[in-house]
Every structure is written in structure tokens, then in C-alpha cells.
């Protein structure tokens, strides 16, 4: 039962889903980030994010799997993560470029720029050691919330507590599935949280 739950949690908080969750958070947390945006425009924006940060990367990773450049779609080994992470970094940057040209709060595009930087950093780290990409993404989400709370003096205690809770259950899930060592879990979270916090604290 615990293993099944861990697998569900790993799917729910997959790294590719984090940009979508962040966008939903920014669209709804404060009118400062999305003043006067029509509901239809928000749906369109969410659709674009789903295409460029989830569907297209998944399609390319599947093609790598079919070409036998990766052995598993779950990317368990350190070596087979290199090409997928590179693909993700490229699509994240393209998303940043697209969002930069849309007349919405620059916080949206700034997050995608930070996510691109995290993906590139993950790529560099992967050449030397394995790191939890799940925790890198969750840590980044926590860093965004904390950085905005400090920078803009916003009350985000409940969001931060939720992010910490999600971090805890995701870390548990990855350990339960034997996907990572504890050091890979902690380092992934700390790297993601620290970088995104400083980016959004200085935005």
C-alpha cells in the first residue's frame, strides 16, 4: 500500500508538472500578478504551459526511449538523464522566451528563466552525481513562495506550510521507491530552494 501511495505521489509531483503548479499559484495568489486577466486568457496560458513544459518534453523523451538512447521512461540511472534534462532546459527557455513577450507580470517569465537555470545546473550535476529532480522542482517551488513573501511582504504562511508538506511526502515517496539516497533527496531540495529563493528575493 505504501509503495502504491509513493508511486502516486511521485506522479502527482513529477518535475515536469511543477511549472504548471507554479503558474496556477501565481495566477490565483494575488491580483498583483494577474490584474484584469480574462479567464479565457488564463486557460490559454495554462494550455501553452502544458504544451511547452509537459507534452513536448515528454514526446521528445519518448522518442529517445524509442531510439534506445534511454533505457527507461523513469530515467532511474544518472547517465540516461543527460539528454532528457537538456531537452527540458531547452523547452523551459523557449517557454521563458514566449512568456516574456506576453503582457503579464514579469514574475511568470522570471520563474521560467529560473527553472531553465535549475535544469542546466541539474544537467551539470548529473555528470558527476545523481540528484533528485523531484526534490529540485519541489525545492524550487518552496523557494519561489519564500522569496516572494520576503520581497513583497506578502502573507504566504499557509502556502509555505503546504509546500513544506508536499516536500516531505515527495521525499518520502522517492525514498520508499528506492529511487534515491537521502543525500540526493536533501541536496535536490536545498539546491532548488536556495536558488529560487535568491532569484525571487532579488527580483
Beta strands, then each sheet from edge to edge (+ up, - down):
end
